[in-house]
């Protein structure tokens, strides 16, 4: 299994991190078993489980994000999470949902796309995308 998050390479750092975290949160909730078990340190403090498969954060252009999302959505055995640009234009979630309903799917711009699936399939989808700097 492989997990990647591709982020719009034109976003400033704070917005890029926000987009990656939002997509990661949606993915972790939706993909059972993605997070490993909690672990305890020598002193008995418990640390929450982290993704056992890791997560690579990549950079992509807006066109690459759309293409990646479209291809990944059609790939067998993959889970896809996305963050439309509208999400960073609103502060109230209900407003985001309302605005999203008014936009045709072909016109949605993406800030981040996350994919979980078989390693070979995900590797083909993200072929040569660089790490997010």
N, C-alpha and C positions, 0 to 999 in steps of 0.2 A: 504494500500500500504506500502511496505517496500523497502528501498534502502540500499544495502550493497556494500562495496568494499573490496575484499580480496586481500591482498598483500603478495608477496613472503617473507616469514619470515627470509630469509637469507640475504636480502638486507641491506646495511648500511642505517642509517636514512635518509640521503639526497636523495638517490635513491628511497627509499620506499615512501617518501613524493612525489617525482616527479611522480612516477608511479600512486599513488592514485589520485593526482591532474589531471593528464592527462586523466585518465579514468572518473573521475568526470566531467571534462569539456565536454568530448564527450557525456556523459549521459545527462547532463543538456541541451545540445543543441538538443538532439534527442527526449527527453521525454517531450512533451507539458504539461504544468501545474505543473511540478515538483517543480518549484520555486514559492514561494509565492510573493505577491505584495511588491513593495518598501514600506518602512515605513519612516516617518519623526519624528525627535525628537522634543522636546519642542522649540528648537531654530530654527527649520525650515530646518535643514540639512537633506537631503534625504539619506537613506541607502538602498542599493540594496536588492531586495528580496532574501531570503535564502530558502533552501529546506524545505518545510512545513512538510515533512515526516521525516526529519532528515536523517542522513547517518551514518551507523555504519562501522567502518574500522576494518577489521579482519585480522588475520595472517593465512597463509596457506603455506604448502610445495609446491614445483613445481608440484609434482604429484597431489596434491589436487587441485591446480589451474586448471590443464588440465581437471581433472574429473569434477570439478565444472562448468567450461565453457561448456564442452560437454553436461552435464545434463541440465544446464540452457538454452542452445540454443534450446533444444528439449522441454522445459516446456512451456505449453500454457500460454499466457498472460504475458510473461516476456520479458524484454529488456536486452540485454547483450552487454557490452562494454569490450574490452580487450586491453591490452598493451603487444605486443610481445617484447621479450628481444631485438630484433633488433632495437627497437626505441631508446634505450639508448646507442646504439653502433654507432650511426651516429649523425651528427650535422645539416645536411641538409635534410629537409623532403623528397625531391625528391630522394635522395640517399636511404633513408629508404624504400620508395615505390619500388624502383628498386630492392633492396636486398630482400624485402619481396616476390616479384614475383618469385624469384628463390628458395624459400623454400617450400617443400611440407607441407601441413597443419598439417599432423601428426608429423612433426618434429619441429614445432614452440614451443618455450618455452615462457611461459607467466610470466610477472612480476606482473600483477594485472588483476583482473576480477571484473567488476561491474555488479550488477544485480538489476533491479527494477521490482517489480511485486506484486501480491497478497501476503500479509503477510504470510499466511500459506504455500504457495508454496516456498517462499524464505527461510522461516525457515527450511523447510525440506531439501533444497539444501545445506544450510550452517551449518547444524546440528553440534553443538558442536565445531565449529571453535572458537578459543579464540580471544579476542580483540588484536589488534596490540599493543605491549608494547611501 
